[in-house]
Amino acid sequence: MSSTTQEAISNGGSDEGEPGLREGYGQNYYAAYVRDPDGNKLQAVCYEHA
């Protein structure tokens, strides 16, 4: 997940929330947020069990 965030930032995006657990959305909800150069907020999510 962090490589996805790093790739987005290296292509002009900005960090909108570091990769990590978002337990408010679920026990295994791991997500990261970036904003693209056009201002769209993007989310990458993984629900895989640890």
DONU-999067 format. One record per residue (C-alpha): x, y, z; residue number from 0. Coordinates in nm, 2 decimals, always signed. Each point is the difference from the previous one (the first is absolute). Example, Ala and Ser with C-alpha at 12.3 -4.5 7.8 and 13.67 -1.06 7.14 Angstrom:
<<+1.23, -0.45, +0.78>, 0> <<+0.14, +0.34, -0.07>, 1> 
//
This chain:
<<+0.00, +0.00, +0.00>, 0> <<+0.28, +0.25, +0.08>, 1> <<+0.15, -0.06, -0.34>, 2> <<-0.34, +0.11, -0.16>, 3> <<+0.00, +0.31, +0.21>, 4> <<+0.37, +0.08, -0.08>, 5> <<-0.07, -0.05, -0.37>, 6> <<-0.30, +0.23, +0.00>, 7> <<+0.20, +0.27, +0.18>, 8> <<+0.30, -0.03, -0.23>, 9> <<-0.25, +0.06, -0.29>, 10> <<-0.13, +0.33, +0.14>, 11> <<-0.25, -0.12, +0.26>, 12> <<-0.01, +0.10, +0.37>, 13> <<-0.03, -0.21, +0.31>, 14> <<-0.35, +0.02, +0.15>, 15> <<+0.04, -0.28, +0.26>, 16> <<+0.29, -0.23, +0.05>, 17> <<-0.05, -0.38, -0.04>, 18> <<-0.14, -0.16, +0.32>, 19> <<-0.29, -0.17, +0.17>, 20> <<-0.32, +0.19, +0.00>, 21> <<-0.18, -0.20, +0.27>, 22> <<-0.30, +0.24, -0.01>, 23> <<-0.08, -0.16, -0.34>, 24> <<+0.07, -0.36, +0.10>, 25> <<+0.24, -0.22, +0.19>, 26> <<+0.21, -0.08, -0.31>, 27> <<-0.05, +0.32, -0.19>, 28> <<+0.35, +0.12, -0.11>, 29> <<+0.00, +0.31, -0.22>, 30> <<+0.19, +0.29, -0.14>, 31> <<-0.12, +0.32, -0.16>, 32> <<+0.16, +0.23, -0.26>, 33> <<-0.12, +0.29, -0.20>, 34> <<+0.09, +0.01, -0.37>, 35> <<+0.13, +0.31, -0.18>, 36> <<-0.36, +0.07, -0.11>, 37> <<-0.13, +0.01, +0.36>, 38> <<-0.17, -0.34, +0.00>, 39> <<+0.03, -0.19, +0.33>, 40> <<+0.10, -0.36, -0.06>, 41> <<-0.01, -0.29, +0.25>, 42> <<+0.19, -0.33, -0.01>, 43> <<-0.16, -0.27, +0.23>, 44> <<+0.10, -0.35, +0.11>, 45> <<-0.23, -0.22, +0.21>, 46> <<+0.24, -0.29, +0.03>, 47> <<+0.02, -0.17, +0.34>, 48> <<+0.33, +0.03, +0.18>, 49> 
//
